[in-house]
């Protein structure tokens, strides 16, 4: 089904394009094609500029598509090395940039994005893409936007971070604290501040 912006709401159009231009190409078999990865990243970048976040909260089909995007990118990211790995990290960064803008100041979108696995994708990028400054910065900014002003999401994510098997995430976050990129360090500090605020046990 082709999206027709003149007959759909902006939010429905974004959801349709996400399915047609991103999911149509985002599969394990397509991952080996550099041009297809670039096309997916470009589509996500275009959609980021078209977001109407408040309108997307009530579109279940959109969140189903986004969950599939997170799952596909997460499963591919870190599997490949070299140039292919760099492209997958860039693709993960594009997906997180889309999510980062989608959830900013929108509690319902924050919860829905966590349900889609956005937090797991962000942590994966931080753990595996530590040498990619831009993707790493976007990942920590996404985590920051997910928890800001949303105690329920903060508790879920912080509980995950405190889990016994979360040593890799903690080690990587400690590396970010010493990052030369001030924007990354600032986002990390805001994330930690929001995660432990009003939570004596976490502190």
Rosetta constraint file for C-alpha pairs under 8 A:
AtomPair CA 2 CA 16 HARMONIC 7.74 0.50
AtomPair CA 2 CA 20 HARMONIC 7.81 0.50
AtomPair CA 3 CA 8 HARMONIC 7.81 0.50
AtomPair CA 3 CA 13 HARMONIC 6.04 0.50
AtomPair CA 3 CA 16 HARMONIC 5.77 0.50
AtomPair CA 3 CA 17 HARMONIC 6.64 0.50
AtomPair CA 4 CA 8 HARMONIC 6.34 0.50
AtomPair CA 4 CA 13 HARMONIC 7.06 0.50
AtomPair CA 5 CA 9 HARMONIC 6.94 0.50
AtomPair CA 5 CA 10 HARMONIC 6.85 0.50
AtomPair CA 5 CA 13 HARMONIC 5.77 0.50
AtomPair CA 8 CA 12 HARMONIC 5.92 0.50
AtomPair CA 8 CA 13 HARMONIC 5.99 0.50
AtomPair CA 9 CA 13 HARMONIC 6.14 0.50
AtomPair CA 10 CA 14 HARMONIC 6.28 0.50
AtomPair CA 10 CA 50 HARMONIC 7.63 0.50
AtomPair CA 10 CA 51 HARMONIC 7.91 0.50
AtomPair CA 10 CA 52 HARMONIC 6.93 0.50
AtomPair CA 11 CA 15 HARMONIC 6.30 0.50
AtomPair CA 11 CA 51 HARMONIC 7.09 0.50
AtomPair CA 11 CA 52 HARMONIC 5.90 0.50
AtomPair CA 11 CA 53 HARMONIC 7.77 0.50
AtomPair CA 11 CA 55 HARMONIC 5.62 0.50
AtomPair CA 11 CA 56 HARMONIC 5.49 0.50
AtomPair CA 12 CA 16 HARMONIC 6.11 0.50
AtomPair CA 12 CA 56 HARMONIC 7.60 0.50
AtomPair CA 12 CA 59 HARMONIC 7.62 0.50
AtomPair CA 13 CA 17 HARMONIC 6.14 0.50
AtomPair CA 14 CA 18 HARMONIC 6.03 0.50
AtomPair CA 14 CA 47 HARMONIC 6.34 0.50
AtomPair CA 14 CA 50 HARMONIC 7.05 0.50
AtomPair CA 14 CA 51 HARMONIC 7.14 0.50
AtomPair CA 15 CA 19 HARMONIC 6.41 0.50
AtomPair CA 15 CA 56 HARMONIC 7.99 0.50
AtomPair CA 15 CA 61 HARMONIC 7.32 0.50
AtomPair CA 15 CA 62 HARMONIC 4.92 0.50
AtomPair CA 15 CA 65 HARMONIC 7.74 0.50
AtomPair CA 16 CA 20 HARMONIC 6.15 0.50
AtomPair CA 16 CA 62 HARMONIC 7.79 0.50
AtomPair CA 17 CA 21 HARMONIC 5.50 0.50
AtomPair CA 17 CA 22 HARMONIC 7.33 0.50
AtomPair CA 17 CA 47 HARMONIC 7.90 0.50
AtomPair CA 18 CA 22 HARMONIC 5.22 0.50
AtomPair CA 18 CA 23 HARMONIC 6.68 0.50
AtomPair CA 18 CA 43 HARMONIC 7.65 0.50
AtomPair CA 18 CA 44 HARMONIC 7.51 0.50
AtomPair CA 18 CA 47 HARMONIC 7.62 0.50
AtomPair CA 18 CA 62 HARMONIC 7.79 0.50
AtomPair CA 18 CA 65 HARMONIC 7.09 0.50
AtomPair CA 18 CA 66 HARMONIC 7.87 0.50
AtomPair CA 19 CA 23 HARMONIC 4.97 0.50
AtomPair CA 19 CA 24 HARMONIC 6.53 0.50
AtomPair CA 19 CA 65 HARMONIC 6.12 0.50
AtomPair CA 20 CA 24 HARMONIC 5.35 0.50
AtomPair CA 21 CA 25 HARMONIC 6.75 0.50
AtomPair CA 21 CA 39 HARMONIC 7.96 0.50
AtomPair CA 21 CA 40 HARMONIC 6.78 0.50
AtomPair CA 21 CA 43 HARMONIC 6.36 0.50
AtomPair CA 22 CA 26 HARMONIC 5.91 0.50
AtomPair CA 22 CA 39 HARMONIC 7.95 0.50
AtomPair CA 22 CA 40 HARMONIC 5.12 0.50
AtomPair CA 22 CA 43 HARMONIC 6.54 0.50
AtomPair CA 22 CA 44 HARMONIC 7.29 0.50
AtomPair CA 22 CA 69 HARMONIC 7.73 0.50
AtomPair CA 23 CA 27 HARMONIC 7.41 0.50
AtomPair CA 23 CA 65 HARMONIC 7.31 0.50
AtomPair CA 23 CA 68 HARMONIC 7.61 0.50
AtomPair CA 23 CA 69 HARMONIC 6.70 0.50
AtomPair CA 25 CA 30 HARMONIC 6.30 0.50
AtomPair CA 25 CA 36 HARMONIC 6.40 0.50
AtomPair CA 25 CA 37 HARMONIC 7.84 0.50
AtomPair CA 25 CA 40 HARMONIC 6.87 0.50
AtomPair CA 26 CA 30 HARMONIC 6.32 0.50
AtomPair CA 26 CA 31 HARMONIC 6.90 0.50
AtomPair CA 26 CA 36 HARMONIC 7.94 0.50
AtomPair CA 26 CA 37 HARMONIC 7.60 0.50
AtomPair CA 26 CA 40 HARMONIC 7.08 0.50
AtomPair CA 26 CA 69 HARMONIC 7.35 0.50
AtomPair CA 26 CA 72 HARMONIC 6.91 0.50
AtomPair CA 26 CA 73 HARMONIC 7.94 0.50
AtomPair CA 27 CA 31 HARMONIC 6.14 0.50
AtomPair CA 27 CA 72 HARMONIC 6.61 0.50
AtomPair CA 28 CA 32 HARMONIC 7.72 0.50
AtomPair CA 28 CA 72 HARMONIC 7.39 0.50
AtomPair CA 28 CA 76 HARMONIC 7.05 0.50
AtomPair CA 30 CA 36 HARMONIC 6.78 0.50
AtomPair CA 30 CA 37 HARMONIC 7.85 0.50
AtomPair CA 31 CA 36 HARMONIC 7.30 0.50
AtomPair CA 31 CA 37 HARMONIC 6.50 0.50
AtomPair CA 31 CA 76 HARMONIC 7.65 0.50
AtomPair CA 32 CA 84 HARMONIC 7.55 0.50
AtomPair CA 33 CA 37 HARMONIC 6.51 0.50
AtomPair CA 34 CA 38 HARMONIC 6.25 0.50
AtomPair CA 34 CA 84 HARMONIC 7.40 0.50
AtomPair CA 34 CA 87 HARMONIC 7.53 0.50
AtomPair CA 35 CA 39 HARMONIC 6.18 0.50
AtomPair CA 36 CA 40 HARMONIC 6.27 0.50
AtomPair CA 37 CA 41 HARMONIC 6.29 0.50
AtomPair CA 37 CA 87 HARMONIC 7.13 0.50
AtomPair CA 37 CA 88 HARMONIC 7.44 0.50
AtomPair CA 37 CA 91 HARMONIC 6.90 0.50
AtomPair CA 38 CA 42 HARMONIC 6.12 0.50
AtomPair CA 38 CA 87 HARMONIC 7.79 0.50
AtomPair CA 38 CA 91 HARMONIC 7.65 0.50
AtomPair CA 39 CA 43 HARMONIC 6.13 0.50
AtomPair CA 40 CA 44 HARMONIC 6.28 0.50
AtomPair CA 40 CA 91 HARMONIC 7.38 0.50
AtomPair CA 41 CA 45 HARMONIC 6.20 0.50
AtomPair CA 41 CA 90 HARMONIC 7.65 0.50
AtomPair CA 41 CA 91 HARMONIC 5.34 0.50
AtomPair CA 41 CA 94 HARMONIC 5.70 0.50
AtomPair CA 41 CA 95 HARMONIC 7.46 0.50
AtomPair CA 42 CA 46 HARMONIC 6.19 0.50
AtomPair CA 43 CA 47 HARMONIC 6.20 0.50
AtomPair CA 44 CA 48 HARMONIC 6.14 0.50
AtomPair CA 44 CA 94 HARMONIC 6.20 0.50
AtomPair CA 44 CA 95 HARMONIC 6.38 0.50
AtomPair CA 44 CA 98 HARMONIC 6.44 0.50
AtomPair CA 45 CA 49 HARMONIC 6.92 0.50
AtomPair CA 45 CA 94 HARMONIC 6.42 0.50
AtomPair CA 45 CA 97 HARMONIC 7.96 0.50
AtomPair CA 45 CA 98 HARMONIC 7.05 0.50
AtomPair CA 46 CA 50 HARMONIC 6.85 0.50
AtomPair CA 47 CA 51 HARMONIC 6.33 0.50
AtomPair CA 47 CA 98 HARMONIC 7.34 0.50
AtomPair CA 48 CA 97 HARMONIC 7.41 0.50
AtomPair CA 48 CA 98 HARMONIC 5.02 0.50
AtomPair CA 48 CA 101 HARMONIC 7.08 0.50
AtomPair CA 48 CA 102 HARMONIC 7.94 0.50
AtomPair CA 51 CA 101 HARMONIC 7.89 0.50
AtomPair CA 51 CA 102 HARMONIC 6.86 0.50
AtomPair CA 52 CA 56 HARMONIC 6.60 0.50
AtomPair CA 52 CA 102 HARMONIC 7.96 0.50
AtomPair CA 53 CA 57 HARMONIC 6.87 0.50
AtomPair CA 53 CA 102 HARMONIC 5.39 0.50
AtomPair CA 53 CA 103 HARMONIC 7.28 0.50
AtomPair CA 53 CA 106 HARMONIC 7.38 0.50
AtomPair CA 53 CA 109 HARMONIC 7.61 0.50
AtomPair CA 54 CA 106 HARMONIC 7.13 0.50
AtomPair CA 55 CA 59 HARMONIC 7.73 0.50
AtomPair CA 56 CA 62 HARMONIC 7.15 0.50
AtomPair CA 56 CA 109 HARMONIC 7.93 0.50
AtomPair CA 57 CA 108 HARMONIC 6.33 0.50
AtomPair CA 57 CA 109 HARMONIC 5.77 0.50
AtomPair CA 57 CA 112 HARMONIC 7.95 0.50
AtomPair CA 59 CA 63 HARMONIC 6.90 0.50
AtomPair CA 60 CA 64 HARMONIC 6.28 0.50
AtomPair CA 61 CA 65 HARMONIC 6.29 0.50
AtomPair CA 62 CA 66 HARMONIC 6.21 0.50
AtomPair CA 63 CA 67 HARMONIC 6.02 0.50
AtomPair CA 63 CA 112 HARMONIC 7.14 0.50
AtomPair CA 63 CA 113 HARMONIC 7.64 0.50
AtomPair CA 63 CA 116 HARMONIC 6.99 0.50
AtomPair CA 64 CA 68 HARMONIC 6.45 0.50
AtomPair CA 64 CA 116 HARMONIC 7.66 0.50
AtomPair CA 65 CA 69 HARMONIC 6.32 0.50
AtomPair CA 66 CA 70 HARMONIC 6.23 0.50
AtomPair CA 66 CA 116 HARMONIC 6.64 0.50
AtomPair CA 67 CA 71 HARMONIC 6.10 0.50
AtomPair CA 67 CA 113 HARMONIC 7.94 0.50
AtomPair CA 67 CA 115 HARMONIC 7.88 0.50
AtomPair CA 67 CA 116 HARMONIC 4.27 0.50
AtomPair CA 67 CA 117 HARMONIC 6.51 0.50
AtomPair CA 67 CA 118 HARMONIC 7.96 0.50
AtomPair CA 68 CA 72 HARMONIC 6.00 0.50
AtomPair CA 68 CA 116 HARMONIC 7.88 0.50
AtomPair CA 69 CA 73 HARMONIC 6.07 0.50
AtomPair CA 69 CA 95 HARMONIC 7.80 0.50
AtomPair CA 70 CA 74 HARMONIC 5.84 0.50
AtomPair CA 70 CA 95 HARMONIC 7.62 0.50
AtomPair CA 70 CA 116 HARMONIC 6.89 0.50
AtomPair CA 70 CA 117 HARMONIC 6.13 0.50
AtomPair CA 70 CA 118 HARMONIC 6.29 0.50
AtomPair CA 70 CA 121 HARMONIC 6.38 0.50
AtomPair CA 71 CA 75 HARMONIC 6.06 0.50
AtomPair CA 71 CA 117 HARMONIC 7.15 0.50
AtomPair CA 71 CA 121 HARMONIC 8.00 0.50
AtomPair CA 72 CA 76 HARMONIC 6.32 0.50
AtomPair CA 73 CA 77 HARMONIC 5.83 0.50
AtomPair CA 73 CA 88 HARMONIC 7.59 0.50
AtomPair CA 73 CA 91 HARMONIC 7.57 0.50
AtomPair CA 73 CA 92 HARMONIC 6.13 0.50
AtomPair CA 73 CA 121 HARMONIC 7.69 0.50
AtomPair CA 74 CA 92 HARMONIC 7.66 0.50
AtomPair CA 74 CA 120 HARMONIC 7.84 0.50
AtomPair CA 74 CA 121 HARMONIC 5.54 0.50
AtomPair CA 74 CA 124 HARMONIC 7.12 0.50
AtomPair CA 75 CA 79 HARMONIC 7.73 0.50
AtomPair CA 76 CA 80 HARMONIC 7.36 0.50
AtomPair CA 76 CA 88 HARMONIC 7.25 0.50
AtomPair CA 77 CA 85 HARMONIC 7.10 0.50
AtomPair CA 77 CA 88 HARMONIC 5.68 0.50
AtomPair CA 77 CA 89 HARMONIC 6.40 0.50
AtomPair CA 77 CA 92 HARMONIC 7.27 0.50
AtomPair CA 77 CA 124 HARMONIC 7.84 0.50
AtomPair CA 77 CA 125 HARMONIC 7.77 0.50
AtomPair CA 78 CA 85 HARMONIC 6.57 0.50
AtomPair CA 78 CA 88 HARMONIC 7.84 0.50
AtomPair CA 78 CA 89 HARMONIC 7.86 0.50
AtomPair CA 78 CA 128 HARMONIC 6.19 0.50
AtomPair CA 79 CA 85 HARMONIC 7.32 0.50
AtomPair CA 80 CA 84 HARMONIC 5.94 0.50
AtomPair CA 80 CA 85 HARMONIC 4.64 0.50
AtomPair CA 80 CA 88 HARMONIC 7.86 0.50
AtomPair CA 81 CA 85 HARMONIC 4.23 0.50
AtomPair CA 81 CA 86 HARMONIC 7.20 0.50
AtomPair CA 82 CA 86 HARMONIC 6.33 0.50
AtomPair CA 83 CA 87 HARMONIC 6.31 0.50
AtomPair CA 84 CA 88 HARMONIC 6.28 0.50
AtomPair CA 85 CA 89 HARMONIC 6.18 0.50
AtomPair CA 86 CA 90 HARMONIC 6.22 0.50
AtomPair CA 87 CA 91 HARMONIC 6.13 0.50
AtomPair CA 88 CA 92 HARMONIC 6.10 0.50
AtomPair CA 89 CA 93 HARMONIC 6.15 0.50
AtomPair CA 89 CA 125 HARMONIC 7.04 0.50
AtomPair CA 89 CA 129 HARMONIC 6.53 0.50
AtomPair CA 89 CA 132 HARMONIC 7.72 0.50
AtomPair CA 89 CA 135 HARMONIC 6.88 0.50
AtomPair CA 90 CA 94 HARMONIC 6.25 0.50
AtomPair CA 90 CA 135 HARMONIC 6.51 0.50
AtomPair CA 91 CA 95 HARMONIC 6.29 0.50
AtomPair CA 92 CA 96 HARMONIC 6.20 0.50
AtomPair CA 92 CA 121 HARMONIC 7.64 0.50
AtomPair CA 92 CA 125 HARMONIC 7.08 0.50
AtomPair CA 92 CA 135 HARMONIC 7.43 0.50
AtomPair CA 93 CA 97 HARMONIC 6.03 0.50
AtomPair CA 93 CA 125 HARMONIC 7.72 0.50
AtomPair CA 93 CA 134 HARMONIC 7.62 0.50
AtomPair CA 93 CA 135 HARMONIC 4.61 0.50
AtomPair CA 93 CA 136 HARMONIC 7.69 0.50
AtomPair CA 93 CA 138 HARMONIC 6.42 0.50
AtomPair CA 93 CA 139 HARMONIC 7.00 0.50
AtomPair CA 94 CA 98 HARMONIC 6.32 0.50
AtomPair CA 94 CA 135 HARMONIC 7.97 0.50
AtomPair CA 95 CA 99 HARMONIC 6.37 0.50
AtomPair CA 96 CA 100 HARMONIC 5.78 0.50
AtomPair CA 96 CA 118 HARMONIC 7.46 0.50
AtomPair CA 96 CA 121 HARMONIC 7.82 0.50
AtomPair CA 96 CA 122 HARMONIC 6.90 0.50
AtomPair CA 96 CA 138 HARMONIC 6.52 0.50
AtomPair CA 96 CA 139 HARMONIC 6.24 0.50
AtomPair CA 96 CA 142 HARMONIC 6.48 0.50
AtomPair CA 97 CA 101 HARMONIC 6.37 0.50
AtomPair CA 97 CA 138 HARMONIC 6.04 0.50
AtomPair CA 97 CA 139 HARMONIC 7.82 0.50
AtomPair CA 97 CA 142 HARMONIC 7.29 0.50
AtomPair CA 98 CA 102 HARMONIC 6.24 0.50
AtomPair CA 99 CA 103 HARMONIC 6.21 0.50
AtomPair CA 99 CA 113 HARMONIC 7.41 0.50
AtomPair CA 99 CA 118 HARMONIC 7.38 0.50
AtomPair CA 99 CA 142 HARMONIC 6.92 0.50
AtomPair CA 100 CA 104 HARMONIC 6.39 0.50
AtomPair CA 100 CA 138 HARMONIC 7.56 0.50
AtomPair CA 100 CA 141 HARMONIC 6.80 0.50
AtomPair CA 100 CA 142 HARMONIC 4.46 0.50
AtomPair CA 100 CA 143 HARMONIC 7.92 0.50
AtomPair CA 100 CA 145 HARMONIC 6.31 0.50
AtomPair CA 100 CA 146 HARMONIC 7.69 0.50
AtomPair CA 102 CA 106 HARMONIC 7.71 0.50
AtomPair CA 102 CA 109 HARMONIC 6.94 0.50
AtomPair CA 103 CA 107 HARMONIC 7.24 0.50
AtomPair CA 103 CA 109 HARMONIC 5.13 0.50
AtomPair CA 103 CA 110 HARMONIC 4.98 0.50
AtomPair CA 103 CA 113 HARMONIC 7.39 0.50
AtomPair CA 103 CA 145 HARMONIC 6.34 0.50
AtomPair CA 103 CA 146 HARMONIC 6.33 0.50
AtomPair CA 104 CA 110 HARMONIC 7.68 0.50
AtomPair CA 104 CA 145 HARMONIC 5.25 0.50
AtomPair CA 104 CA 146 HARMONIC 7.22 0.50
AtomPair CA 105 CA 145 HARMONIC 7.33 0.50
AtomPair CA 105 CA 148 HARMONIC 7.47 0.50
AtomPair CA 105 CA 149 HARMONIC 7.33 0.50
AtomPair CA 106 CA 110 HARMONIC 6.15 0.50
AtomPair CA 107 CA 111 HARMONIC 6.40 0.50
AtomPair CA 107 CA 149 HARMONIC 7.49 0.50
AtomPair CA 107 CA 150 HARMONIC 6.17 0.50
AtomPair CA 108 CA 112 HARMONIC 6.17 0.50
AtomPair CA 109 CA 113 HARMONIC 5.87 0.50
AtomPair CA 110 CA 114 HARMONIC 6.38 0.50
AtomPair CA 110 CA 145 HARMONIC 7.79 0.50
AtomPair CA 110 CA 146 HARMONIC 5.19 0.50
AtomPair CA 110 CA 147 HARMONIC 7.55 0.50
AtomPair CA 110 CA 150 HARMONIC 7.71 0.50
AtomPair CA 110 CA 153 HARMONIC 7.17 0.50
AtomPair CA 111 CA 115 HARMONIC 6.28 0.50
AtomPair CA 111 CA 146 HARMONIC 7.81 0.50
AtomPair CA 111 CA 153 HARMONIC 6.13 0.50
AtomPair CA 112 CA 116 HARMONIC 6.27 0.50
AtomPair CA 113 CA 117 HARMONIC 6.48 0.50
AtomPair CA 113 CA 118 HARMONIC 5.46 0.50
AtomPair CA 113 CA 119 HARMONIC 7.74 0.50
AtomPair CA 113 CA 146 HARMONIC 7.97 0.50
AtomPair CA 114 CA 118 HARMONIC 5.26 0.50
AtomPair CA 114 CA 119 HARMONIC 5.73 0.50
AtomPair CA 114 CA 146 HARMONIC 7.71 0.50
AtomPair CA 114 CA 153 HARMONIC 7.45 0.50
AtomPair CA 117 CA 121 HARMONIC 6.36 0.50
AtomPair CA 118 CA 122 HARMONIC 6.21 0.50
AtomPair CA 119 CA 123 HARMONIC 6.21 0.50
AtomPair CA 119 CA 142 HARMONIC 7.89 0.50
AtomPair CA 119 CA 143 HARMONIC 6.41 0.50
AtomPair CA 119 CA 146 HARMONIC 7.92 0.50
AtomPair CA 119 CA 157 HARMONIC 7.50 0.50
AtomPair CA 120 CA 124 HARMONIC 6.09 0.50
AtomPair CA 121 CA 125 HARMONIC 6.30 0.50
AtomPair CA 122 CA 126 HARMONIC 6.32 0.50
AtomPair CA 122 CA 139 HARMONIC 4.71 0.50
AtomPair CA 122 CA 140 HARMONIC 6.97 0.50
AtomPair CA 122 CA 142 HARMONIC 6.97 0.50
AtomPair CA 122 CA 143 HARMONIC 6.85 0.50
AtomPair CA 123 CA 127 HARMONIC 6.09 0.50
AtomPair CA 123 CA 139 HARMONIC 7.15 0.50
AtomPair CA 123 CA 169 HARMONIC 6.67 0.50
AtomPair CA 124 CA 128 HARMONIC 5.93 0.50
AtomPair CA 124 CA 129 HARMONIC 7.80 0.50
AtomPair CA 125 CA 129 HARMONIC 5.03 0.50
AtomPair CA 125 CA 130 HARMONIC 7.42 0.50
AtomPair CA 125 CA 135 HARMONIC 7.07 0.50
AtomPair CA 125 CA 136 HARMONIC 6.35 0.50
AtomPair CA 125 CA 139 HARMONIC 6.50 0.50
AtomPair CA 126 CA 130 HARMONIC 5.63 0.50
AtomPair CA 126 CA 135 HARMONIC 8.00 0.50
AtomPair CA 126 CA 136 HARMONIC 5.35 0.50
AtomPair CA 126 CA 139 HARMONIC 6.46 0.50
AtomPair CA 126 CA 140 HARMONIC 7.44 0.50
AtomPair CA 126 CA 169 HARMONIC 7.70 0.50
AtomPair CA 126 CA 172 HARMONIC 6.67 0.50
AtomPair CA 126 CA 173 HARMONIC 7.72 0.50
AtomPair CA 127 CA 168 HARMONIC 6.91 0.50
AtomPair CA 127 CA 169 HARMONIC 6.32 0.50
AtomPair CA 127 CA 172 HARMONIC 5.77 0.50
AtomPair CA 129 CA 133 HARMONIC 7.96 0.50
AtomPair CA 129 CA 135 HARMONIC 7.05 0.50
AtomPair CA 129 CA 136 HARMONIC 6.34 0.50
AtomPair CA 130 CA 136 HARMONIC 6.13 0.50
AtomPair CA 130 CA 172 HARMONIC 7.69 0.50
AtomPair CA 131 CA 136 HARMONIC 7.90 0.50
AtomPair CA 132 CA 136 HARMONIC 6.04 0.50
AtomPair CA 133 CA 137 HARMONIC 6.04 0.50
AtomPair CA 133 CA 181 HARMONIC 7.63 0.50
AtomPair CA 134 CA 138 HARMONIC 6.25 0.50
AtomPair CA 135 CA 139 HARMONIC 6.14 0.50
AtomPair CA 136 CA 140 HARMONIC 6.39 0.50
AtomPair CA 136 CA 184 HARMONIC 7.55 0.50
AtomPair CA 137 CA 141 HARMONIC 6.13 0.50
AtomPair CA 137 CA 183 HARMONIC 7.10 0.50
AtomPair CA 137 CA 184 HARMONIC 4.86 0.50
AtomPair CA 137 CA 187 HARMONIC 7.60 0.50
AtomPair CA 138 CA 142 HARMONIC 6.04 0.50
AtomPair CA 139 CA 143 HARMONIC 6.43 0.50
AtomPair CA 140 CA 144 HARMONIC 6.12 0.50
AtomPair CA 140 CA 184 HARMONIC 7.04 0.50
AtomPair CA 140 CA 187 HARMONIC 6.14 0.50
AtomPair CA 140 CA 188 HARMONIC 6.09 0.50
AtomPair CA 140 CA 191 HARMONIC 7.52 0.50
AtomPair CA 141 CA 145 HARMONIC 6.17 0.50
AtomPair CA 141 CA 184 HARMONIC 7.70 0.50
AtomPair CA 141 CA 187 HARMONIC 5.48 0.50
AtomPair CA 141 CA 188 HARMONIC 7.51 0.50
AtomPair CA 141 CA 191 HARMONIC 7.83 0.50
AtomPair CA 142 CA 146 HARMONIC 6.13 0.50
AtomPair CA 143 CA 147 HARMONIC 6.52 0.50
AtomPair CA 143 CA 191 HARMONIC 6.66 0.50
AtomPair CA 144 CA 148 HARMONIC 6.09 0.50
AtomPair CA 144 CA 187 HARMONIC 6.50 0.50
AtomPair CA 144 CA 188 HARMONIC 7.34 0.50
AtomPair CA 144 CA 190 HARMONIC 6.49 0.50
AtomPair CA 144 CA 191 HARMONIC 4.38 0.50
AtomPair CA 144 CA 194 HARMONIC 7.65 0.50
AtomPair CA 145 CA 191 HARMONIC 7.93 0.50
AtomPair CA 146 CA 150 HARMONIC 7.52 0.50
AtomPair CA 146 CA 153 HARMONIC 6.94 0.50
AtomPair CA 146 CA 154 HARMONIC 7.59 0.50
AtomPair CA 147 CA 151 HARMONIC 6.98 0.50
AtomPair CA 147 CA 153 HARMONIC 5.69 0.50
AtomPair CA 147 CA 154 HARMONIC 4.68 0.50
AtomPair CA 147 CA 157 HARMONIC 7.87 0.50
AtomPair CA 147 CA 191 HARMONIC 7.18 0.50
AtomPair CA 147 CA 194 HARMONIC 6.53 0.50
AtomPair CA 147 CA 195 HARMONIC 6.60 0.50
AtomPair CA 148 CA 154 HARMONIC 7.64 0.50
AtomPair CA 148 CA 191 HARMONIC 7.57 0.50
AtomPair CA 148 CA 194 HARMONIC 5.89 0.50
AtomPair CA 148 CA 195 HARMONIC 7.97 0.50
AtomPair CA 149 CA 194 HARMONIC 7.77 0.50
AtomPair CA 150 CA 154 HARMONIC 6.12 0.50
AtomPair CA 151 CA 155 HARMONIC 6.04 0.50
AtomPair CA 152 CA 156 HARMONIC 6.43 0.50
AtomPair CA 153 CA 157 HARMONIC 6.11 0.50
AtomPair CA 154 CA 158 HARMONIC 5.83 0.50
AtomPair CA 154 CA 194 HARMONIC 7.56 0.50
AtomPair CA 154 CA 195 HARMONIC 5.50 0.50
AtomPair CA 155 CA 159 HARMONIC 5.91 0.50
AtomPair CA 155 CA 195 HARMONIC 7.45 0.50
AtomPair CA 156 CA 160 HARMONIC 6.40 0.50
AtomPair CA 157 CA 161 HARMONIC 6.28 0.50
AtomPair CA 158 CA 162 HARMONIC 6.19 0.50
AtomPair CA 158 CA 195 HARMONIC 6.35 0.50
AtomPair CA 158 CA 202 HARMONIC 7.89 0.50
AtomPair CA 159 CA 163 HARMONIC 6.29 0.50
AtomPair CA 160 CA 166 HARMONIC 7.16 0.50
AtomPair CA 161 CA 166 HARMONIC 5.71 0.50
AtomPair CA 161 CA 169 HARMONIC 7.10 0.50
AtomPair CA 161 CA 170 HARMONIC 7.24 0.50
AtomPair CA 162 CA 166 HARMONIC 6.54 0.50
AtomPair CA 166 CA 170 HARMONIC 6.48 0.50
AtomPair CA 167 CA 171 HARMONIC 6.09 0.50
AtomPair CA 168 CA 172 HARMONIC 6.13 0.50
AtomPair CA 169 CA 173 HARMONIC 6.11 0.50
AtomPair CA 170 CA 174 HARMONIC 6.16 0.50
AtomPair CA 171 CA 175 HARMONIC 6.45 0.50
AtomPair CA 172 CA 176 HARMONIC 6.37 0.50
AtomPair CA 173 CA 177 HARMONIC 6.43 0.50
AtomPair CA 173 CA 188 HARMONIC 7.73 0.50
AtomPair CA 174 CA 178 HARMONIC 7.08 0.50
AtomPair CA 175 CA 179 HARMONIC 6.55 0.50
AtomPair CA 176 CA 184 HARMONIC 7.09 0.50
AtomPair CA 176 CA 185 HARMONIC 6.40 0.50
AtomPair CA 176 CA 188 HARMONIC 7.29 0.50
AtomPair CA 177 CA 185 HARMONIC 5.62 0.50
AtomPair CA 177 CA 188 HARMONIC 7.05 0.50
AtomPair CA 178 CA 185 HARMONIC 7.43 0.50
AtomPair CA 179 CA 184 HARMONIC 7.05 0.50
AtomPair CA 179 CA 185 HARMONIC 6.40 0.50
AtomPair CA 180 CA 185 HARMONIC 7.97 0.50
AtomPair CA 181 CA 185 HARMONIC 6.55 0.50
AtomPair CA 182 CA 186 HARMONIC 6.04 0.50
AtomPair CA 183 CA 187 HARMONIC 6.20 0.50
AtomPair CA 184 CA 188 HARMONIC 6.16 0.50
AtomPair CA 185 CA 189 HARMONIC 6.21 0.50
AtomPair CA 186 CA 190 HARMONIC 6.23 0.50
AtomPair CA 187 CA 191 HARMONIC 6.08 0.50
AtomPair CA 188 CA 192 HARMONIC 6.24 0.50
AtomPair CA 189 CA 193 HARMONIC 6.00 0.50
AtomPair CA 190 CA 194 HARMONIC 6.07 0.50
AtomPair CA 191 CA 195 HARMONIC 6.00 0.50
AtomPair CA 192 CA 196 HARMONIC 6.20 0.50
AtomPair CA 193 CA 197 HARMONIC 5.85 0.50
AtomPair CA 196 CA 200 HARMONIC 7.38 0.50
AtomPair CA 196 CA 202 HARMONIC 5.49 0.50
AtomPair CA 196 CA 203 HARMONIC 5.77 0.50
AtomPair CA 199 CA 203 HARMONIC 6.48 0.50
